[in-house]
Every structure is written in C-alpha cells, then in structure tokens.
C-alpha cells in the first residue's frame, strides 16, 4: 500500500505538466502513473462496499468503476470528434478482457491446479454477454453491407443512428 501512496505524487505532477503545456508524452506518462494508485483505491473501495452490499452489487460496482478509464477516454474522444479512437478503444477493451484477462487466468490457473472448475451459470451469463457484444458491434457493419448504395462511413446519419440505438439497447440490457 505504500507504493500507492508514493505514486499519488503523480496526480499534481500530471496536472502541473498539463497546465504548463509540457510535452504531451510527459503529460501522458505522468497521468498514466497517476491512474495506477487511483485504480487500486477504487478497487479496494468497491471490495469494501461489496462486503456490506452483497456480491451482486459489489460486482456491478467493480465492473462499472473498473471501466472508468475507458469511459473517460470515450467521453473525451467523442467531445473531440475522434470516433475512430472510440471504436478502437471499445474493440481493444473487449479483446483485452477476453483474450488477455481470461487467457492469462486460465493459463495461470492451469499451471497451479491440475483441474479447474467453473460455474456453469456464470459462464452462461458471460457467453450471452459476449454474443450481445458481438451482435452490437456487427449490426451497423451488416447494415452497411446489406443495403446497396449505403455509404460505408460513420458519417452516414443512418449508420450513426443505428449505432446509437444499438448502443442504447446494449446499455439497457
């Protein structure tokens, strides 16, 4: 925990570097280092809340706040009109969570334990969520390729509208 306290010094450093219009690489590096202890504290806070509110609410809070960095990046990129950055961030997050986190967990678990057990219910829920995410990502692309003469850019208002409706439905689900 002491390392987290020591890394908190990067919060004012990153703010000062941004205010002085320093090299963007330095601002990014200091900001990235500042996020590490904040993410650790956020994880600890959600774990403590889960003790009192139950595992379901704790899991929801952990999933919500665990994606805070992506949410901040997405909001900032949308404000700047950088929709390609948003798309790349979402795809990177999905691929990273599926391949890196799950794959590393299974690999390390397999190295330690000869046999691993998984909850069928949890695996089923994650499978359905994955299918919904794939459908959500593919829907605008399939729309563009299925209707002849539809411009295949995000600037097309019909594609943008479909993307927004798809995102809203996925958030509601």
Buried (B, 14 or more C-beta within 10 A) or exposed (E): EEEBEEBBEBBEBBBEBBEEEBEEEBBEBBBEBBBBBBBBBBEEEBEEBBEEEEEEEBEBBBEEBBBEBBEEBBEEBEEEEBBEBBBEBBEEBBEEEEEEEEEEEEEEEEEEEEEEEEEEEEEEEBEEEEEEBEEBBEBBEEBBEEEEEEEEEBEBEEBBEBBEEBBEEBEEE
